[in-house]
């Protein structure tokens, strides 16, 4: 497969580039920032596309899109119309309407779209999903996911990740995306949303790089017609807390935390026991580069994630 990189805005762009070099032929890199683009291409010994048109006219089969989220709609429509498949960082777009436009372009041109919902292919969440699907928990009535890091308090998150226009928000739309797509994977679309967003880090450096005052600490609570509640917790102001996914049902619970999955059910006599971990599956970027795309990271899931973010930010 021949690939091109469109945009160096996202923090994961260098990692995707390395993966693409290892698994495909990278034909070139484009970013609208000429200096950033030139420096990256010189440092990595890769062809520089001096314009987006040059990328579109290349022989790349697929394009890895790492531009700011607000520009996804413009870039992706043109990439799809150039008959090139798309890999994108989450989220796909900032509105349901833009997602539908991208979907129409992808389907009209017969190209693939893969979005990086990577936690769905990792052992911990896969194991929780397996237990839930087995039915041994009975009716599911509560799901909680917590994923956080120290980006704001340790000041390593890039300043543009606090740009409301480019990102669409703060911690929830960025890091909180993992919780949203996992909850959708387990429960489907919620009926109602209620969020609490705060600015927890207000030291001098944080205030300087976050003039838009996007949230760095966030929780969204979702409710379902069947009475289930889901809670998605995230933030840029925590240290050391392990990613945690727990599901509770009428017959017990299953929890992934700290690279271990445990369950406790009526079938185990109320005793907590370890659950053998599932094997990791190829991550979405690997699926894209090999063309062996698994269910769960396509246009439907991408649309669902954006819709949940629209709800989290009170736009439904």
Secondary structure, 3 states (H helix, E strand, C coil): CEEEEECCCCCCHHHHHHHHHHHCEEEEEECCCHHHHHHHHHHHCCCECCCHHHHHCCCCCEEEECCCHHHHHHHHHHHHHCCCEEEECCCCCCCHHHHHHHHHHHHHHCCCEEECCHHHHCHHHHHHHHHHHHCCCCCEEEEEEEEECCCCCCCCCCHHHHCHHHHCCCCCCCCCHHHHHHHHHHHCCCCEEEEEEECCCCCHHHHHHCCCCCCCEEEEEEECCCCCEEEEEEECCCCCCCCEEEEEECCEEEEEECCEEEEEEHHHCCCEEECCCCCCCCCHHHHHHHCCCCCCCCHHHHHHHHHHHHHHCCCC
